[in-house]
Amino acid sequence: MGAHPQPHPSGPWRVIAVATNVLVCAHREDSPFHEAGLESPSLVLLAATEGHWPTLRPLLQKCRIAGPAVHEAHIAALCLQHGVRELWSADRDFWRFPALRVVNPLPKTG
């Protein structure tokens, strides 16, 4: 994931954002997901720029977001602002933002 993604040899660039909850699972040594892929040479942290509020405000208004859900809207706006259209997250609250494809990369444990 990044602001300067490398083109895939067989097609266009693919940029994916990964939500904090997935990264926490990867970081915690006691997590069953810890071993699977911790490092990526193309990792870039997304940050708000001058265009953040014009991206966030319509999400808040259109989706009628308030309270704790503002955090998810902030993350969705960061993704959209940086051209990210796919977010990997175990959080089901991102369904509110149809412009963002949400994928849960963690297999269900039983």
N, C-alpha and C positions, 0 to 999 in steps of 0.2 A: 504494500500500500504506500502511496506517496504522491507528493506533488510533482515528482519527475519520474513517473513509472517508465520502465523499459518496455519496448514493444515485444510482444510475444512472437517467437520465430514464425508461428503459423497463422498469425492473425493480429487484430487490433489490440490496443492496450486494455488491460483489465485492472481496475482499481477496486479494491474491497476495503471497507472499514471494519474494524473489529472493536466491539464494545468492551468497556472496562471489565464487565463481569466475566467475559471469556478470558481476558488477559489475567485476571485474578486467579481463575482456575488453572491457567498455565503456569503462573508464578508460584503458587502454593505447592510445596513439596508433598503435602499430605493429600493433594487432589489426585483422583485417578486420571486426570487429563494432563498432569504435569509433564510427563515425558514426551508427549506428542508436540513437536515443532515449536520450540520456544524462541528461536532466533530467526530473524529475517534480515538480510542485508539491505532490503529496500524499505524497511520500516521508517515511516515519517509520522510524527505527531501532528495532528490537525489543530490549528489555533484560529480563533476569531480574528477577522480582519475588518476593515471599514465596511465591507459589504455584509457583515453578519446580521445586523439589525434589520435591514431590508429583506433578508431571507427568513429570519426568525419570526418577525412580526406577522406576516401572512399565515404562517403555520399556526401560530397561537390563535389568531382570529378565526381562520377557516375551520380548524379542528376544535375550537372552543376549549383550549387548553388552559388550565389554571392549577395552582398548587404544586404538588410534587411532580406532576407530569411535565412541568416546564423544563425540567432537566432533560427528559427524553426529547422534547422539542428542540432544545439547544443542541443536542448531539445530532439530531436529524438535520438541523439547519447547517451545522458544521460540515456534515457529509455533502449535502447538496451544494453548498457554497464552494466546496473544493472539487466538485465534479464526481463525487463518489455516489454511485447508484445502488450499491449492495453493501449491507451492513451485516456482519456476523455477530449475532447476539443471542443469548439464552433468555433475554428479557422479552416477554410477550407484549409489552406496552408499545412497541414500535409499529404495530399494525395500523395505528392511527394515521400514519404518514404514507399514503399510497405511492408517492414518488420515489420511495425508498424500498428496495427489495430486501427483506429480512430473512436471513438463513440462520438456523440454529445448528452450529457445527458440532455440538456435543451430542454424542450418542446417548440415547435413553439408557439409564442404568436401572436395574430392576430389583 
